[in-house]
Amino acid sequence: NKKLEFLIVNNNNFTNLDLSSLKSLQHGYMLGNPIKAICIPSGFDTSLLAVDNKSKVNFTLCNTITGVAELLVEPSRQFYPNPATNMISVNKSINRVKIYSLQGELIDVTSNKSIDISFLPKGVFLVEMEDTSGKISKTKFIKE
């Protein structure tokens, strides 16, 4: 419902919620759920959501053009530099990093914290990182 302004989904054992089509949502209560990811519409203020484990939830912006959810974490917290020309370095311990085109094509997979991107053309790329605890985060970077 695109006119929905108030949403309560308490005690349902939801782990993932897609709120991206609820552009008029003003308040949301998701208490008593083991939520790990919430997909939100562009421009949504996540402070309007009440979630038990908010610090552990990945808020993502669902991109309807590519169908890829992008993690709303400042990319500089994940890796640097961004934008980059030849190399990017990951700021945390990782098991694996996958680089995708905006069309969703897998370009590279590595377990290195320093990643050679010199072979990539200029543009925007999506990154999926799995840390040593198995948590997966997604973001993007710009190749200059």
C-alpha positions as CSV (number, residue, x, y, z in Angstrom):
1,N,0.0,0.0,0.0
2,K,1.7,3.2,-1.2
3,K,-0.4,5.4,1.2
4,L,0.6,3.5,4.3
5,E,2.0,5.9,6.9
6,F,2.2,3.8,10.1
7,L,3.5,0.2,10.2
8,I,3.7,-2.2,13.1
9,V,5.2,-5.7,12.6
10,N,6.0,-6.8,16.1
11,N,6.8,-10.4,17.2
12,N,6.7,-12.1,13.8
13,N,10.2,-13.6,13.6
14,F,11.0,-11.5,10.5
15,T,14.7,-11.4,9.6
16,N,14.3,-9.2,6.5
17,L,11.8,-6.5,5.6
18,D,11.4,-4.7,2.2
19,L,9.8,-1.3,2.9
20,S,11.0,0.2,-0.4
21,S,7.5,0.5,-1.9
22,L,6.2,2.3,1.2
23,K,7.2,5.8,0.1
24,S,4.7,7.5,2.4
25,L,5.7,5.6,5.5
26,Q,6.2,8.0,8.5
27,H,6.8,5.6,11.4
28,G,7.6,1.9,11.8
29,Y,7.7,-0.4,14.7
30,M,9.5,-3.8,14.2
31,L,10.0,-5.0,17.8
32,G,10.5,-8.6,18.9
33,N,11.9,-9.7,15.5
34,P,15.4,-10.9,14.8
35,I,15.7,-8.4,11.9
36,K,19.0,-8.4,10.1
37,A,18.2,-6.2,7.0
38,I,15.6,-3.6,6.2
39,C,15.3,-2.3,2.6
40,I,14.0,1.3,2.6
41,P,13.0,3.8,0.0
42,S,15.4,6.5,-1.1
43,G,15.5,9.5,1.3
44,F,13.9,7.6,4.2
45,D,14.9,8.7,7.7
46,T,15.9,5.5,9.6
47,S,15.5,7.3,12.9
48,L,11.7,7.0,12.3
49,L,12.0,3.2,12.8
50,A,11.8,1.4,16.2
51,V,13.9,-1.8,16.0
52,D,15.1,-3.9,18.9
53,N,18.6,-4.6,17.5
54,K,19.0,-1.4,15.4
55,S,22.8,-1.4,15.8
56,K,22.9,-4.8,14.1
57,V,20.5,-4.1,11.3
58,N,21.7,-3.4,7.8
59,F,19.6,-0.6,6.3
60,T,19.7,-0.9,2.6
61,L,18.5,1.3,-0.2
62,C,16.8,-0.9,-2.8
63,N,17.8,0.1,-6.2
64,T,14.9,-0.7,-8.5
65,I,17.0,-0.1,-11.6
66,T,19.6,-2.7,-11.0
67,G,17.7,-4.8,-8.5
68,V,20.6,-4.7,-6.2
69,A,20.3,-3.5,-2.6
70,E,23.1,-1.1,-1.6
71,L,24.2,-0.9,2.0
72,L,23.7,2.5,3.6
73,V,27.1,2.7,5.2
74,E,29.6,5.4,4.2
75,P,31.9,3.6,1.8
76,S,35.0,5.2,3.4
77,R,34.2,3.2,6.5
78,Q,34.4,-0.1,4.5
79,F,37.4,0.6,2.3
80,Y,39.6,3.3,0.9
81,P,40.2,5.3,-1.2
82,N,36.9,6.0,-2.8
83,P,37.0,7.1,-5.6
84,A,40.0,5.0,-6.6
85,T,42.2,4.5,-9.6
86,N,44.4,1.4,-9.2
87,M,43.9,-0.2,-5.7
88,I,41.3,-0.3,-2.9
89,S,42.0,-1.5,0.6
90,V,39.5,-3.0,3.0
91,N,39.3,-1.6,6.5
92,K,38.3,-4.8,8.3
93,S,39.1,-8.5,8.4
94,I,37.4,-10.3,5.5
95,N,36.8,-13.8,4.2
96,R,35.9,-12.7,0.7
97,V,35.2,-9.6,-1.5
98,K,33.1,-9.8,-4.7
99,I,33.0,-6.9,-7.2
100,Y,30.0,-6.6,-9.5
101,S,29.1,-4.4,-12.4
102,L,25.9,-2.3,-12.0
103,Q,24.3,-4.9,-14.3
104,G,24.9,-7.5,-11.6
105,E,27.7,-9.3,-13.5
106,L,30.4,-10.8,-11.1
107,I,33.7,-9.3,-12.1
108,D,36.2,-10.4,-9.4
109,V,36.4,-12.5,-6.2
110,T,39.3,-12.1,-3.8
111,S,40.2,-12.7,-0.1
112,N,42.9,-10.0,-0.2
113,K,42.5,-6.8,1.8
114,S,44.3,-4.9,-0.9
115,I,42.5,-5.2,-4.2
116,D,43.9,-4.4,-7.7
117,I,41.2,-2.6,-9.7
118,S,43.5,-1.2,-12.4
119,F,41.9,-3.5,-15.0
120,L,38.4,-2.1,-14.4
121,P,37.0,0.6,-16.8
122,K,36.0,4.0,-15.2
123,G,32.6,3.8,-13.6
124,V,30.6,2.7,-10.5
125,F,30.9,-0.8,-9.1
126,L,29.1,-2.8,-6.4
127,V,31.1,-4.6,-3.7
128,E,29.9,-7.4,-1.5
129,M,32.1,-8.1,1.5
130,E,31.9,-11.1,3.8
131,D,33.7,-10.5,7.1
132,T,35.4,-13.2,9.3
133,S,32.2,-13.6,11.3
134,G,30.2,-14.4,8.1
135,K,28.3,-11.0,8.0
136,I,27.8,-9.8,4.5
137,S,27.8,-6.1,3.7
138,K,27.3,-4.3,0.4
139,T,28.4,-0.9,-0.9
140,K,29.7,0.7,-4.0
141,F,32.9,2.5,-5.2
142,I,33.9,4.7,-8.1
143,K,36.7,3.7,-10.4
144,E,38.4,6.8,-11.9
